[in-house]
Amino acid sequence: MARPFEKLPAGAKTHLEAMANNGLLSESAAATALGMPLDQFRNVIANHKPSQQIWDNALAVERDQLLAALYNKAVDGDTKAAQTLLAVRHGMSEKQPQGNSERVSVVFNLPAAMDPAEYAKAVKVEQERLPGGS
């Protein structure tokens, strides 16, 4: 039985970035392309910092490719692409008010309504606990 991988094999950086540029990057595809079982690939990128950095860089290449494609669609007039970019890159959305983001929001969570008999019982118990209660 072969020893488990402790780090990504040589050339992984170039290979993973090329996969990202071509839109083929996924954990399972990367593991297969590098000749690693998927569980070992996941273990390596979770526990070996240099390998994790290589994986993060490949994901950044993929993210940049997708953002560029989205940007091109937005510039060509695709309003949904423009809205998505504004939300993702700049935190803007038509669903939230613009302006002072230092507003305080208070939420009250009320319990469900009690039926009249339960309410009367609860009031009676509370009255009995009070000094001088019946």
Residue pairs with C-beta under 8 A, 6 or more apart in sequence:
4 40
4 43
5 36
5 40
5 41
5 43
5 44
6 44
6 48
7 44
7 48
7 50
7 51
8 34
8 36
8 44
8 45
8 48
8 50
8 51
8 54
8 55
9 34
9 35
9 36
12 34
12 51
12 54
13 54
13 57
13 58
15 33
15 34
16 25
16 30
16 33
16 34
16 54
16 55
16 57
16 58
17 57
17 58
17 61
19 25
19 29
19 30
19 33
19 58
20 58
20 59
20 61
20 62
20 65
21 61
21 65
23 62
23 65
25 58
25 59
25 61
25 62
27 38
27 41
27 42
28 38
30 41
30 55
30 58
31 37
31 38
31 40
31 41
31 42
32 38
34 41
36 44
44 51
45 51
45 52
45 55
46 52
67 85
67 88
67 89
70 81
70 84
70 85
71 81
71 85
73 81
74 81
74 82
74 84
74 85
83 93
83 94
86 92
86 93
87 93
92 98
114 122
127 133
127 134
128 134
